[in-house]
Amino acid sequence: MFDYGPMITIHGMEAVPHVLPVPTDPAPAGGGTCSLEDAIKFIRQSARAAGSEVVPIDHADGRILAETIRADCDVPGFDRASMDGYALRAADTQGASRSAPARLLVTGSVAMGSSETVALAPNAALEIPTGGRLPGGADAVVPLERAERRGATLVLALPVETGAHVTRRGADFAAGGLLLREGSTIRPQDVGVLAAVGRTRVRVRRPLRIGIVSTGLELVDAASEPAPGEVREVNSHLIGVFVRRQGAIPLLCGVVRDDPDELTYAVLRAVADCDAVVVSGGSARGERDITGHVLERLSDRAMPAVSFGPGKPTRIAMVQGRPVIGLPGHPASSFIVLVLFLSRLLEGMQGSSPGARCRQTVRLAAPIPLRRPRVTYRLVRIRDGWATPVDGRPGRLSTLFECDGIVVIPADRGGLRAGDEADVITW
């Protein structure tokens, strides 16, 4: 049982501990490791889905739809001309030739945007602008450049086919037809479609709030001048911007010491306010794995660590129904986990369809051996279609700064040779 005393101050905020439920018995240990896919499945099944809200379509770009939308009208709502020209009956032009052209009487014009119903007499034509409503009886349009006008007479040396240069009612979208599925990410062109069918407000998923807790005795604020032995805190800024790119809202919870009680309290405060929490650092082997021990104790459900190279295993816990992810402190290793794991977790929690990842096929400029038989992800620099592994030593931020993507090495390949083709996830 953790005893925090009557009141403490953390992250510059006063807090009353009893408002947060603190476990008295540890959750059962997960033990061992699991695959990345198993971890994603576990989290998606366990995490609470994001709520929803209704927003104007002008504010919906990039949001996740929380409803399926069907057209409640035809678009366009009437047959219309697709070119400037003359509306006519195709049958009146059949057999037309240079030696025996069809001659039609131009009896007027179609006004753009007019709701007046105009009927077309046989062997007649009406001037019509692009987008103009096709008059009753007309079934084709001849473009201006293909027609010869002699006073009130239209002379056609070639026949016009039925439906020529006409956009039929419902050609874009028919009433009742599916427009957008729940879980779709709204794009600018989708907003245009929504406006066309009169949907000016839509229900979307509420942006997820992601708490970010950084741990480390040596860390100071990035705006501070570090003393000997101190380093500026990097990961919360890296994670925060990444989370924002996924459409979520990052909440920086500050830096805590590598202390089990302080980290426990920070995690409990974060899960009370957030949909998910990321803990950066505090991972090590054995008794120094503070993040692992804290998450194991707080977890509602046992979950093994996720093992993939490089870097230490990624810790996962469900605390009060909220996913808590423990990342390695090394920025390069953390970024790999963000790209491969956190982005897909956020997709699942927001109910969005799996996003199309940016991928490209390249050739390796240097071999990448496997030291252990496990799926491995290596950062690479890409130049002119060739990928070179970025071999950064632990703790070097330049490793991440110099890379352009992640190459995936299957566990059963034994590594990749120079010249091999490889699939690279880019950003």
C-alpha positions as CSV (number, residue, x, y, z in Angstrom):
1,M,0.0,0.0,0.0
2,F,1.3,3.5,-0.9
3,D,1.1,6.2,1.7
4,Y,1.3,9.7,0.2
5,G,0.5,11.7,3.4
6,P,-2.3,14.2,3.7
7,M,-1.4,16.3,0.7
8,I,1.4,16.6,-1.8
9,T,2.4,18.9,-4.6
10,I,3.3,17.4,-7.9
11,H,4.0,19.1,-11.3
12,G,3.3,22.4,-9.6
13,M,-0.3,21.4,-8.7
14,E,-1.8,20.6,-5.3
15,A,-3.6,17.3,-5.2
16,V,-5.6,15.4,-2.6
17,P,-4.6,11.8,-2.9
18,H,-7.8,10.2,-1.7
19,V,-9.7,11.2,-4.9
20,L,-7.6,8.7,-6.8
21,P,-8.2,5.0,-6.1
22,V,-4.8,3.5,-5.2
23,P,-4.5,-0.3,-5.4
24,T,-3.6,-2.2,-2.2
25,D,-2.9,-5.5,-4.0
26,P,-0.7,-5.9,-7.0
27,A,-2.1,-7.1,-10.3
28,P,-0.9,-10.5,-11.4
29,A,2.4,-10.3,-13.3
30,G,2.2,-10.7,-17.0
31,G,5.6,-12.4,-17.3
32,G,7.4,-13.1,-20.6
33,T,7.0,-11.2,-23.8
34,C,4.4,-11.1,-26.6
35,S,4.3,-9.9,-30.2
36,L,3.5,-6.5,-31.4
37,E,0.3,-7.7,-33.1
38,D,-0.9,-9.5,-29.9
39,A,-0.3,-6.3,-27.9
40,I,-2.3,-4.2,-30.3
41,K,-5.2,-6.7,-30.2
42,F,-5.1,-6.7,-26.4
43,I,-5.2,-3.0,-26.1
44,R,-7.9,-2.5,-28.7
45,Q,-10.1,-5.0,-26.9
46,S,-9.5,-3.6,-23.5
47,A,-9.4,0.2,-24.0
48,R,-12.4,2.4,-23.9
49,A,-13.4,3.9,-27.2
50,A,-13.3,7.6,-27.7
51,G,-16.5,9.6,-27.2
52,S,-18.1,11.6,-30.0
53,E,-19.3,15.1,-30.7
54,V,-21.0,17.0,-33.5
55,V,-19.0,19.6,-35.4
56,P,-19.5,21.8,-38.4
57,I,-18.1,20.3,-41.6
58,D,-15.7,23.2,-41.9
59,H,-14.0,22.0,-38.7
60,A,-14.2,18.3,-39.6
61,D,-11.0,17.9,-41.8
62,G,-8.8,15.1,-40.4
63,R,-11.5,14.0,-37.8
64,I,-12.7,10.4,-37.5
65,L,-16.4,9.9,-38.4
66,A,-18.5,8.4,-35.7
67,E,-21.5,7.7,-38.0
68,T,-22.1,6.2,-41.4
69,I,-23.4,8.8,-43.9
70,R,-25.6,8.1,-46.9
71,A,-26.9,10.5,-49.5
72,D,-30.4,11.7,-48.8
73,C,-30.8,13.2,-52.3
74,D,-29.5,12.8,-55.8
75,V,-26.3,14.7,-56.8
76,P,-26.8,16.4,-59.2
77,G,-30.5,16.8,-58.6
78,F,-31.4,17.2,-62.3
79,D,-30.0,16.3,-65.7
80,R,-27.6,19.1,-66.7
81,A,-25.3,20.1,-69.5
82,S,-21.6,19.3,-69.1
83,M,-20.5,21.8,-71.8
84,D,-21.7,25.2,-73.2
85,G,-23.8,24.5,-76.3
86,Y,-27.3,23.7,-77.4
87,A,-29.8,21.3,-75.8
88,L,-31.7,19.2,-78.4
89,R,-33.3,15.8,-79.2
90,A,-30.7,13.4,-80.5
91,A,-33.4,11.8,-82.8
92,D,-33.7,15.1,-84.6
93,T,-30.1,14.9,-85.8
94,Q,-30.0,11.3,-87.0
95,G,-28.7,11.0,-90.6
96,A,-27.2,14.4,-90.6
97,S,-24.2,14.9,-92.9
98,R,-22.3,17.6,-94.7
99,S,-24.4,17.2,-97.8
100,A,-27.6,16.9,-95.9
101,P,-27.2,18.7,-92.5
102,A,-29.9,18.7,-89.8
103,R,-31.5,22.1,-89.3
104,L,-33.0,23.0,-85.9
105,L,-34.7,26.2,-84.8
106,V,-33.1,27.9,-81.8
107,T,-36.2,29.0,-79.8
108,G,-34.5,30.5,-76.7
109,S,-32.0,29.8,-74.0
110,V,-31.8,28.0,-70.6
111,A,-31.2,30.4,-67.7
112,M,-28.5,29.2,-65.2
113,G,-30.0,28.4,-61.8
114,S,-33.6,28.8,-63.1
115,S,-36.2,26.5,-61.6
116,E,-38.6,27.2,-64.5
117,T,-39.6,24.1,-66.4
118,V,-38.8,24.6,-70.1
119,A,-40.1,22.1,-72.7
120,L,-38.3,21.6,-76.0
121,A,-40.3,21.3,-79.1
122,P,-39.4,18.8,-81.9
123,N,-36.8,20.0,-84.3
124,A,-35.8,22.7,-82.0
125,A,-32.8,23.6,-79.8
126,L,-32.1,25.8,-76.8
127,E,-28.9,27.5,-75.8
128,I,-27.6,26.1,-72.6
129,P,-24.6,26.9,-70.3
130,T,-22.4,24.3,-68.6
131,G,-24.3,23.1,-65.5
132,G,-27.6,24.4,-66.9
133,R,-30.8,22.3,-66.4
134,L,-31.7,20.2,-69.4
135,P,-35.1,21.2,-70.7
136,G,-37.9,18.7,-70.9
137,G,-37.7,16.5,-74.0
138,A,-34.0,17.2,-74.6
139,D,-31.6,14.2,-74.2
140,A,-28.3,15.6,-75.6
141,V,-26.1,18.7,-75.9
142,V,-24.0,19.7,-78.9
143,P,-21.0,21.9,-77.9
144,L,-20.7,25.3,-79.4
145,E,-17.6,24.4,-81.4
146,R,-19.4,21.6,-83.1
147,A,-22.4,23.7,-84.1
148,E,-23.0,26.3,-86.9
149,R,-25.4,29.0,-86.1
150,R,-27.1,30.8,-88.9
151,G,-29.4,33.4,-87.4
152,A,-32.1,31.4,-85.6
153,T,-31.1,28.2,-87.3
154,L,-28.7,25.6,-85.9
155,V,-26.9,23.6,-88.6
156,L,-25.4,20.2,-87.7
157,A,-23.3,18.3,-90.2
158,L,-23.0,15.2,-87.9
159,P,-25.6,13.3,-85.8
160,V,-25.5,13.7,-82.0
161,E,-25.7,10.7,-79.8
162,T,-28.3,10.3,-77.0
163,G,-26.7,11.5,-73.7
164,A,-23.9,13.3,-75.3
165,H,-22.4,16.0,-73.0
166,V,-25.2,15.4,-70.4
167,T,-24.6,14.7,-66.7
168,R,-27.6,12.6,-65.5
169,R,-29.4,13.1,-62.3
170,G,-27.7,11.1,-59.5
171,A,-24.6,10.5,-61.6
172,D,-22.3,11.6,-58.7
173,F,-24.4,10.2,-55.8
174,A,-27.8,8.5,-55.8
175,A,-30.2,9.0,-52.9
176,G,-29.6,6.3,-50.3
177,G,-26.1,5.5,-51.6
178,L,-23.2,5.1,-49.2
179,L,-21.0,8.1,-48.9
180,L,-18.7,7.7,-45.9
181,R,-18.3,4.8,-43.5
182,E,-18.0,5.2,-39.8
183,G,-14.3,5.3,-38.9
184,S,-13.3,7.1,-42.1
185,T,-10.9,10.0,-41.7
186,I,-12.5,13.1,-43.2
187,R,-10.6,14.7,-46.1
188,P,-11.1,18.1,-47.8
189,Q,-12.8,16.4,-50.7
190,D,-15.2,14.6,-48.3
191,V,-16.2,17.9,-46.9
192,G,-17.2,19.0,-50.4
193,V,-19.4,15.9,-50.8
194,L,-21.0,16.5,-47.4
195,A,-21.9,20.0,-48.4
196,A,-23.3,18.8,-51.7
197,V,-25.8,16.6,-49.9
198,G,-26.7,19.2,-47.3
199,R,-24.8,17.7,-44.4
200,T,-23.3,20.8,-42.7
201,R,-22.7,19.1,-39.4
202,V,-21.4,15.6,-38.7
203,R,-20.7,13.4,-35.7
204,V,-17.0,12.7,-35.2
205,R,-14.8,11.0,-32.6
206,R,-13.7,13.3,-29.8
207,P,-9.9,13.8,-29.9
208,L,-8.1,11.5,-27.5
209,R,-6.2,13.1,-24.6
210,I,-2.8,11.4,-24.2
211,G,-0.9,12.0,-21.0
212,I,2.9,12.1,-21.3
213,V,5.0,11.4,-18.2
214,S,8.8,11.6,-18.4
215,T,11.1,10.0,-15.8
216,G,14.7,10.6,-14.9
217,L,16.8,12.2,-12.2
218,E,19.0,13.8,-14.8
219,L,16.3,15.5,-16.9
220,V,15.7,19.3,-16.9
221,D,13.3,21.4,-18.9
222,A,14.4,22.0,-22.5
223,A,14.4,25.8,-21.8
224,S,16.8,25.4,-18.9
225,E,20.6,25.4,-19.0
226,P,21.6,21.9,-17.8
227,A,24.2,21.6,-15.1
228,P,27.0,19.1,-15.3
229,G,25.4,15.6,-15.2
230,E,22.0,16.9,-16.4
231,V,20.4,16.7,-19.9
232,R,17.5,18.6,-21.5
233,E,14.3,16.6,-21.6
234,V,13.5,15.6,-25.2
235,N,11.0,12.8,-25.3
236,S,7.9,14.6,-24.1
237,H,8.3,17.1,-27.0
238,L,8.9,14.3,-29.5
239,I,6.0,12.2,-28.3
240,G,3.7,15.3,-28.0
241,V,4.2,16.4,-31.6
242,F,3.8,12.8,-32.8
243,V,0.5,12.4,-30.9
244,R,-0.8,15.7,-32.3
245,R,-0.1,14.4,-35.8
246,Q,-2.3,11.5,-35.1
247,G,-5.2,13.9,-34.3
248,A,-4.9,13.5,-30.5
249,I,-4.3,16.1,-27.8
250,P,-1.0,15.7,-25.9
251,L,-1.0,16.6,-22.2
252,L,2.5,17.0,-20.8
253,C,2.5,15.8,-17.2
254,G,6.0,17.0,-16.4
255,V,9.2,15.1,-15.3
256,V,9.2,12.8,-12.3
257,R,12.1,11.2,-10.5
258,D,13.0,7.5,-10.9
259,D,11.0,6.8,-7.8
260,P,8.2,4.1,-7.6
261,D,5.9,6.2,-5.4
262,E,6.2,9.4,-7.4
263,L,5.8,7.5,-10.7
264,T,2.8,5.7,-9.3
265,Y,1.1,8.9,-8.3
266,A,1.9,10.5,-11.7
267,V,0.4,7.6,-13.6
268,L,-2.8,7.6,-11.5
269,R,-3.2,11.4,-11.9
270,A,-2.7,11.0,-15.7
271,V,-5.2,8.2,-16.2
272,A,-7.8,10.2,-14.2
273,D,-7.6,13.0,-16.9
274,C,-6.6,11.2,-20.0
275,D,-7.7,8.4,-22.4
276,A,-4.2,6.9,-22.5
277,V,-0.8,7.6,-20.9
278,V,2.7,7.3,-22.2
279,V,5.6,6.9,-19.8
280,S,9.0,7.8,-21.2
281,G,12.0,6.2,-19.5
282,G,12.4,4.4,-16.2
283,S,13.0,1.1,-18.0
284,A,16.0,-1.0,-17.2
285,R,16.8,-4.6,-16.3
286,G,16.0,-6.3,-13.0
287,E,15.2,-4.1,-9.9
288,R,16.0,-0.9,-11.8
289,D,13.0,-1.4,-14.1
290,I,10.9,1.1,-12.2
291,T,8.3,1.6,-14.9
292,G,7.8,-2.1,-15.4
293,H,7.3,-2.7,-11.6
294,V,4.9,0.2,-11.3
295,L,2.8,-0.7,-14.3
296,E,2.7,-4.4,-13.2
297,R,1.4,-3.3,-9.8
298,L,-1.2,-0.9,-11.1
299,S,-2.4,-3.0,-14.1
300,D,-6.1,-4.1,-14.1
301,R,-5.1,-7.0,-16.4
302,A,-1.8,-8.9,-16.7
303,M,0.0,-8.1,-19.9
304,P,3.5,-9.3,-21.0
305,A,6.0,-6.9,-22.3
306,V,6.2,-6.3,-26.1
307,S,9.5,-7.5,-27.4
308,F,11.1,-6.3,-30.6
309,G,14.5,-4.9,-31.4
310,P,16.2,-2.6,-31.0
311,G,15.7,-1.3,-27.5
312,K,14.3,-2.7,-24.3
313,P,10.8,-4.3,-24.2
314,T,7.9,-1.9,-24.3
315,R,5.7,-2.1,-21.2
316,I,1.9,-2.1,-21.4
317,A,-0.7,-1.9,-18.7
318,M,-4.4,-1.3,-18.3
319,V,-4.8,1.1,-15.4
320,Q,-8.4,2.0,-14.5
321,G,-9.4,1.0,-18.0
322,R,-6.9,3.3,-19.6
323,P,-3.9,2.0,-21.6
324,V,-0.5,3.0,-20.2
325,I,2.5,2.5,-22.4
326,G,6.0,2.5,-21.0
327,L,8.6,3.5,-23.7
328,P,12.3,3.2,-23.7
329,G,14.1,6.4,-22.7
330,H,16.3,6.4,-25.9
331,P,14.6,8.8,-28.4
332,A,15.3,6.5,-31.4
333,S,13.9,3.4,-29.7
334,S,10.9,5.4,-28.5
335,F,10.2,6.8,-32.0
336,I,10.1,3.2,-33.4
337,V,7.5,2.3,-30.8
338,L,5.5,5.4,-31.6
339,V,5.4,4.7,-35.3
340,L,4.8,0.9,-35.1
341,F,2.6,0.7,-32.0
342,L,1.1,4.0,-30.6
343,S,-0.2,5.2,-34.0
344,R,-2.1,1.9,-34.5
345,L,-3.3,2.0,-30.9
346,L,-4.8,5.5,-31.4
347,E,-6.5,4.4,-34.6
348,G,-8.1,1.5,-32.7
349,M,-9.3,3.7,-29.8
350,Q,-10.7,6.3,-32.2
351,G,-12.5,3.6,-34.2
352,S,-10.8,4.7,-37.3
353,S,-10.0,2.5,-40.3
354,P,-6.3,1.4,-40.5
355,G,-4.4,4.2,-42.1
356,A,-2.4,3.8,-45.2
357,R,1.2,3.9,-44.1
358,C,3.8,5.7,-46.1
359,R,5.9,2.9,-47.5
360,Q,8.5,2.5,-50.3
361,T,10.6,-0.3,-51.5
362,V,14.3,0.4,-51.5
363,R,17.6,-1.5,-51.9
364,L,20.0,-1.8,-49.0
365,A,23.4,-0.1,-49.3
366,A,24.8,-2.2,-46.4
367,P,23.8,-5.5,-44.8
368,I,21.7,-5.7,-41.6
369,P,22.4,-8.9,-39.7
370,L,20.1,-10.2,-37.0
371,R,21.8,-10.8,-33.6
372,R,18.7,-12.5,-32.3
373,P,15.8,-14.5,-34.0
374,R,13.1,-11.8,-33.5
375,V,11.4,-9.3,-35.7
376,T,13.8,-6.3,-35.8
377,Y,13.2,-2.7,-36.9
378,R,16.2,-0.6,-38.0
379,L,16.3,3.1,-38.7
380,V,17.7,3.9,-42.1
381,R,18.7,6.9,-44.2
382,I,17.3,6.9,-47.8
383,R,19.1,8.5,-50.7
384,D,18.2,7.9,-54.4
385,G,16.3,4.7,-53.6
386,W,19.1,3.2,-51.5
387,A,18.7,2.7,-47.7
388,T,21.7,2.9,-45.4
389,P,21.3,1.7,-41.7
390,V,21.8,4.5,-39.2
391,D,24.1,2.9,-36.6
392,G,23.6,5.1,-33.6
393,R,25.0,4.2,-30.3
394,P,22.6,4.2,-27.2
395,G,21.7,7.7,-26.1
396,R,22.6,9.5,-29.4
397,L,19.8,11.7,-30.6
398,S,21.6,12.1,-33.9
399,T,20.5,8.5,-34.8
400,L,16.9,9.7,-35.0
401,F,17.8,13.0,-36.6
402,E,19.6,11.4,-39.5
403,C,17.0,8.7,-40.4
404,D,14.1,8.8,-42.9
405,G,12.4,5.5,-42.2
406,I,12.2,2.1,-40.5
407,V,13.1,-1.1,-42.3
408,V,11.4,-4.3,-41.1
409,I,13.5,-7.4,-40.8
410,P,11.5,-10.7,-40.3
411,A,12.6,-13.0,-37.6
412,D,13.1,-15.9,-40.0
413,R,15.3,-14.1,-42.5
414,G,18.5,-14.1,-40.5
415,G,19.1,-10.5,-41.6
416,L,19.3,-8.7,-44.9
417,R,22.2,-8.5,-47.3
418,A,23.5,-5.5,-49.2
419,G,21.5,-5.1,-52.4
420,D,18.4,-6.8,-51.0
421,E,15.1,-5.1,-51.5
422,A,13.4,-4.0,-48.3
423,D,10.1,-2.5,-47.3
424,V,10.6,0.8,-45.5
425,I,8.0,2.7,-43.4
426,T,8.6,6.3,-43.9
427,W,7.2,9.5,-42.4
